[in-house]
Amino acid sequence: MTPTSAARRFALVSFLTWLPTGLYIAPMVLLMLDRGLGVGTIAAITVAYSVTVAVLELPTGGLADVLGRRVVLTAAAIASLLGLLALGLAETVALFAVSSVLRGIARALGSGPAEAWFVDTVHASAGPDADLGHGLARGEAAGSAALAVGTIAGGVIPLLIGGGQALAVPVLIAAGVEVVRLIVTAVGLPEPRRARLTAASVLQGIPGTVAAGLRLALRDRVVGRMLAVTGMVGVALATIELLTPVWMATLTGSTEAAGFAYAVVAAAGFAASALGSYLSAPVGRRFGSPGRAAAAGITVSAVSLVLLAGSTWLSGLPGIVMAGLAYSLMFVGLGVSTPAQGQLVHARVAAGERATVLSVESLALQFAGAGGAMALGFLAGRTGPVAAFAVAAVCLGACVPLLRGLTHTADPQREPAAVPVLH
């Protein structure tokens, strides 16, 4: 399989992976409210999702490295399909909780293996020094585009349909998308031949693989810096996801109008992320290295958070417009930076540890985001959103010196893992 063909398939799987999430983002909380759940119960169900992802993130990354990318991605699609069906049909707290856990399992299983499959496939076809930037950017752009399309569709479909069960329709459509993803994954992602494994050997192999990935993340200078950057990005993302809807409510004067305004702003942000991903390759060529390209993208995002803080001095429509532009600009910068950061990480990681290291990155994003949301949410509650946005901007600004000067070089002490011929 050629690198171009692998990039197309990676982009398609990325689109199908994130489209269901976009479809259920807007109606999920409203659906639970409509079926009698209180806000506290909904919060507990959301925590169940986050805890499931955090607990399983590393073991499932090791599973993908031991058992194979395709089988884990297939399991992720099945878990998500079941979780979305449960969410769309649930009438009780227990079934909503089951849905949350299943979707958490799906998120943990699906975090990293598709990207690892793409890198493995390109390395098998074009060698370990092949350029990954264009393909990684293509996958990021496809995922962002799916979120943008899904978020708008998930908000509009219930309005068009009307009726008591309208909020469940986008969720059930999302389940249908998972069926398509399951088929595409099963037939469209050929993998290297692997030795036959027993259940015992798989379980025995996971702890060692996870430990090796963690050791690499802790000892490798480049990977360690990328984990620090990922954590800072997690703080910034959690801050804007928490405070932007609240600020929209302040600007519009009602939660209903705020919900619509935030849906539009969020969709614009996803579209902006897709644009940034497409710009990542030319920006990388312009700056001459992935490290400088990533630093440029992060700088743009940091400046956008300063502008977002500035929007709090405005009111009404001007404030909404400025906040939306700043929000979108932040995601353009992150879209430019993320594929470049991926190039830096993959140059240092062997195939047998790739999915695990990606899971370590995902875990860093989630833990830092959770801590940032709690700390900066408390700060915003005491002083207003300006200080929280400013602190998030400083966090991103601190990433720039970590990124500048890093180049796309492999670890000279590591030999790339041999990748067998695809079948």
Steps between C-alpha positions, in 0.01 A plus 500: 500500500636842404534785752233693309253212523578454868439872561161480328392205712630661818303816419183299432528307827572825687189659350282201587648486852417860590174553310291308761653710779401818319147370448435432870687795657210745464201279596657272765445708814162624380395141428584393855317801642199423282488146637492613862863507613619781724810708443689326781421158356608610154830627647558162668434319171749729327759423767444126438601558136815692598604244763452213254720671243771582754511147645513325162710745297840337553390132506309540173799672341713202601230269365525667159877455499477134600187380323482731198349831393207371295354266761510771768342757266229248416432447870484880546234530228294219656521654850401842365211351302362331811555810713317725254209259468474496880514881511232542235263247657572549872218586740680423828809628680656153486477479121637852459791397724559188291506719190757729660729211592471342153581829332796540736625154404462594134693824547784320681516224238493747211764739637812449291465175300381667177792742501736216592360295208566788260859549618573125489358476149699796368820370658440156344449659158748787494743436784542641851609842370183556295323833542196458724395863523252513212322180599480591869365843408245340269374278781481790746310709245255218429428452870449873555273526196294208631457672836396824332245329272372276778459781753291710262295198389446385859363840591284552191344154453284510818374847402398375155334181624328622814305269727580327826774269370674749270804533728572127464511510119855641463622244754349211304641641175839504675451128577439442129828677420675258736375210289666659197822555698496138610479379140767742373736403782451126450555500123703814432791491745739217406752422769845340520493127561527424868576181685200310633440604857315333783290699743761436770786627284304814413430577866861426594631725222297809585673597830846475344395703198341768718809514721727534195286782362502680835878462532545647154268791579695576819855463369480637146558875487277563199213279617521651849470849356203396289326364810555832675360688200202262485426569867508876445270466200267292716479784753418752226237278337329421829490869587331614182260204496394584856491880483397581143141370542475689828621817331252448215221486758621828648512665159163373375309524824335155473609138507297413188668768289834412658458136396443595139783755505743250648400231249586741217826607668599138571429392142705795375782389730496146360501639144788729595691201635451324167632808319802512729572133434498562124736793553737293713707358212563833321572668835749223576673558165502874562661473844734216405434260791207345686614657825492856366168433321345368822636800692343736244161330534513506880594870491190576293286308751651686795431836335142390430444433871613855573241620247239276663579664833459838328156403372377504859522881494235509225129431517225375272569406138849658482608289796357183344671570166838572659476194724410284200791634294746451786365148565540410132850650481608286794396185316676609182820519704444163665416349160837618367688379807355152560625320183844657544513372858396157370795496261738573787358220715483233230863558405596390851266203548530144371196322357462272802451795735319747274139453612608492865687830473199656325287380791745660744455827310123468512514431873719808555246709309209371709664525844645846434166610357309375804738675738495816292122507482472469878768759580414757236127445547546589867712802399232617255234462766698727733637760258314458170604335172774752409753359745427137403539572127823689574646212703412257219678732255810497721490118509502486120769764480721283722487229232678710236855464638441126545422464130745733330816327385354149493551331166361189331774259610486142617654384825849379395495238777178342376452277199158523335301185555478281195166522327399185304335507162132592503242248393 
